[in-house]
Amino acid sequence: MNRHFLEHMGQDSRNFMNKINDCSKDELYLITPKYLKPYLSYIKRNKRLFLTAIKKAKVLQLNQSYLQLFQHVLIPILDCYQVPQEERKYIMSFYI
């Protein structure tokens, strides 16, 4: 499921993660049509799969996927923007 999602997004995840520390802040802002349109179209096309994944998150080990996303992508971005620790939980809830 994760591989299918990444293929749909058209992003090389390793490339993206390596780029985080070296790119401009503008490139780290992920709420743009470049990222949102493929993400939302994936959810729309795979609605049943997505709903099942949310309902069966424990079985599918989605927490592990989210932890990897946080650790390798979102936390480095928040660090780059110097977002205070106390605001991160709220911001992460928004992204999820």
Number of C-alpha atoms within 10 A of each C-alpha: 10 9 9 9 15 13 12 13 18 10 12 10 15 9 9 14 16 12 13 18 14 8 11 11 12 7 10 20 11 13 10 10 10 10 14 13 13 15 15 12 13 16 15 12 10 13 12 11 13 15 12 12 16 13 11 12 14 11 10 14 11 15 12 12 13 13 12 13 13 15 12 17 17 22 16 16 20 18 12 14 12 9 13 10 10 8 10 14 10 10 13 13 8 8 9 6
